Amino acid sequence: MNTPQNTEIEINFVSKREITKLNKDYLKRSGPTDVLSFNINEKLPDGTFYLGDVLICLEVARKQAEKAGHSLEEEIGELAKHGVKHLLGWDHP
């Protein structure tokens, strides 16, 4: 993807309830997930390109960090990176 120089993304932390609902509504999958990405791909009035939103469920991230034996901060970093890769066009093999 050829991303414009002045590009914005938004990263939000959401509840387990909210991510479960979004996972069902948009991906038709039941249960919570750790991260979801939503492409917006829109030029804003100020000329900034808005790439999209990354939503991270802290409750799921916390459990994954504990299971993996690393910090919540490290888990959030990995999930944010994963979500941004999806905004840039990457998909699971």
C-alpha positions, 0 to 999 in steps of 0.5 A, a space after each residue: 500500500 502506498 500510504 500518504 505521508 500525513 497519515 493517521 490511525 486511531 488505537 482504542 482500548 475496548 471492553 470484552 463485551 464491546 469487542 465480542 459484539 464487534 467480532 460477531 457483527 463484522 466478522 461473524 465470529 462468536 466470542 471475544 478477540 484480542 484485536 480488530 482493525 477497521 479500514 477507513 481510508 478517507 482523506 480528511 478536510 485538513 488533507 490528512 489521510 485517515 487510515 483506520 482504527 485498531 481496537 484492542 481488548 485489554 482484558 484479553 490482552 492481559 490474559 494473553 500476556 500472562 499466558 505468554 509470560 511477558 508484560 501487558 505493555 509488550 502484548 499491547 505493542 504486539 497487538 497494535 503492530 498486528 492491527 496496523 499491519 492489517 490496516 496496511 493491507 496484510 492478511 493472515 496466510 
